[in-house]
Amino acid sequence: MSQSTSVLRRNGFTFKQFFVAHDRCAMKVGTDGILLGAWAPVAGVKRCLDIGSGSGLLALMLAQRTDDSVMIDAVELESEAAAQAQENIAQSPWAERINIHTADIQQWITQQAARFDLIISNPPYYQQGVECATPQREQARYTTTLDHQTLLTCAAECITEEGFFCVVLPEQIGNGFTELALTMGWHLRLRTDVAENEARLPHRVLLAFSPLAGEYFSDRLVIRGPDQNYSEAYTALTQAFYLFM
């Protein structure tokens, strides 16, 4: 996205209605998170949960897309990322609607009586291999601190019967995640395969699961058209957020 330095702040990403600083976060703002935050179904939700919030990007995107009565909890294990997320939220228009919790999701959910209509996560997906530059980045990238079975279990414990649990993953890993979810009693309700352009195979997949069986819908999203500009579909999905779209 072409961005003018006259309106952008350093060490973060400027959106139309908010700014996300991410210089103290292991994982920076990227297309995966923006796709998920714009795509997740929000109709009728009253409470949202962002698992592994990082910079707070997804919580902020959900706040922009939902009514003022919707409350959002964001749980982040890494203390520096959680502190930066708190700062980002405090400077946003929705500070009173988003609560950041510095906690392990497995412990945090045991203390929650409320259930959530929408749970969202841009989870780690790499198996441990090449060492990362920092322990914080390793935690954000690898499944050692939050494997997919644990993530699915945590979501199941605090979702409403008709709620949605949404994730973004690489295509092949998403297929394995889906198989695991189905064996655990989840139902796949929405799937969008994401490709860079029409000539490329999908490289990411957006998935929405529910405890309740129901109609299944799938489609394909192409990010760029033949002219290398953003496609109409990607523009329609994300233009409420990108500053110069």
N, C-alpha and C positions, 0 to 999 in steps of 0.2 A: 504494500500500500504506500503510495507516494505521500510523504508527510512534510509539511512546512516546518522548518526549525523555529520560525517566529512564534508558533503557537504550541510547540511541544516542550514538555519539561524533560529534564535528563533523568536517567536511571529508572525509566518506567515506560508505560504505554498510555497515551492520552486517547480516551474515548470521547464520544459526544457529550456525555453527561457525568463522567467521572474519570479520575486518573488512578492508575495502578502502579505504584512504585514496586519494583521487584529486585532491587540490587542486593537485598539481604536474603533473598529466597533462592533455594537451590535450583528450582525450575522456573523459568521465565514465562511471561505471557507469550502464548503461541497460538497457532491456528487450531490445534486440537481443542484447547479450552474454549476458545471463542465459538467454535462450531457447537460444542456441547451446550454451552450456556444459552446460545440462541435457539437451539433445536429442541431442548427438553420441553415436554408438554406441561403447561402451567395452568390450563383452564380449570377453575374451581378449586385450586389448592388453597389451603389455609396455613399450613406449616411446612417448611422446607428444611432439609438437612444437607449440608455440603461436607462430605467426608474427605479429609486430606485437603483442606482448603488452600494451603500454600499462601499466595499473596492476597487471597480473598476475591479473586476474579469472578468465580462462578457465583458466589453469594451476591456480589454486586450486580451481576447481569440478571440474576433472578429477581433481585429487588427492583430493578428498572422495569422488568416485564410484568410485575404483579401489582395487585392493589395495595393500598397503604395499610390495609388490615392484616396482610400476610407477614408472619414472623419467620425469620430465617436463623437457624443455628449453623455455625461453621466450626468444625473440629479439626485442629491441626496439632500434630505431635511435636514438631520441631519449634522450639521456643522463639528463635529469631524470626522465622517466617510468620508465626502467629502474631508476634509483636508488630511486624510490618503490616500484616493484614488488618490488625486493629487500627493502625494509623490510617491506612487507606480508607477504611470504613468510616472512621471519625471525620474525615474530610469530605465524605460523600453526602448526597442528599438523603441517605437512608440510614443514618447512624442509629436511630432509635429502633429500627426494625431488625438489625443484624447483631447477633451475639457471637463473639469469637470465644472459643474454649481451647485452651492449651492443654490437650489431654490425649491419651490413648483411646481410640474409639471403642475398643473392647471393654474398657473400664467405664467409659463415659455413659454408654447406653444402659448399663446396669442401674444407673441412678436416675433414669428418665422414665416418667410415667406417661408422658405425652407420646403420641404416635404421629408420623409424618406422612403427608399426602404425596410428597415428592422428595426423593433422595437422589443426590447427584454426586458423581465422583469421576475425576480424571486420574485413575489409579496408576501406581507403579506396575510395570509389566515385564521388565527384564529379569531373567534369572541371574543370580550373582555370577560375575565373570571378571572382566577387566575392572581393576580398581578405579574408582572415581577420584577426582581431585580432593574432595572433602567428604567427610561422613554424612553431612547434610544432603549432598547431591546423591550419594549412594542410597540414602533412605528414600529419597524422592523417586529414584529410578528403579530400584530393585524391589522385588516382592518379599524380601527377607523379613521386613517389619510388618507387612500387611499382605498376606497371600490372598489369592482370589477366593478361596473357599471361606476364609475368615471374613472377608469383605461381604460376601453374599450372606453369610450367617448373621453378621451384624445388621445388615440392611433388613433382613427378614424379621429380626427381633423388634424393630421399631417402625415398621411401615404399616399404614392403614390397609384394610382389605382390598380397597380399590386403588391404592396408590401405585406410583411408578418409581422404579429404581433405574436410573439412567447412567450409562458410562460411555466413554470413547476409548477405543483400543485399536492397535494395528489389526488389519484384516484377519490374518491367520490366528493371532492370539484371541481375537474376538470370537472366532468360531469355537475355539476350545473353551472359552469362558461361557459361551452359550450352552455347550454340551454339559458343562459342569452345573450351570444354573438349572437346567431342565431336570437333571438327576436329583437336585435338591428341592424340587417342587415349585420352582418359579415357572412362569409362562412368558414366552417372548411375545410382545405385543407390537413393537415398532422396531424396524431396522432400516437404516439408511447407509448404503455403501458409498464411500467418498473417494473420488478419483481426481487427480490433478487436472486432467483434460480427457476428452472423449477417447483418445488413443491409448490412454494408460489404464492398467488394471487398478481396481480400488486398492488404496493403501491404508485407509482408516475405515472403521465402522462405528456408527452410532447405534446404541442398543437401549431399548426400554423394556424392562421386565415388570411383571405384576404378580402378586400372589393369586390373583383372580384370573381364570381363563376367560378369553374373549376374542374378539376379532383381531386378526393379525394383518399388519400393513407393512409393506417393504417398498423401497424405492432406491434410486441412485442419484447422487449429487455430484456434479462436475464443478470444480472450483473455477477453472479458466476456460474461456471459449477459444475458437480458432485464432482469434486476434491477440491472444494472451492477456486480454483484459478479463476482469472477473465476469463470470457467467451471470445471466439474469437470475438464475435460481440462487446462486451464492449471494448475489447482491440483495435479493429480496429477503434472504434469511438474516443477513448481518448488517444491513444498512442503518438500522437503528443504533448501532454501536460504533462502527468505524467513523472516524472524524471526517474524512474526506470522501465519503461514498454517497 
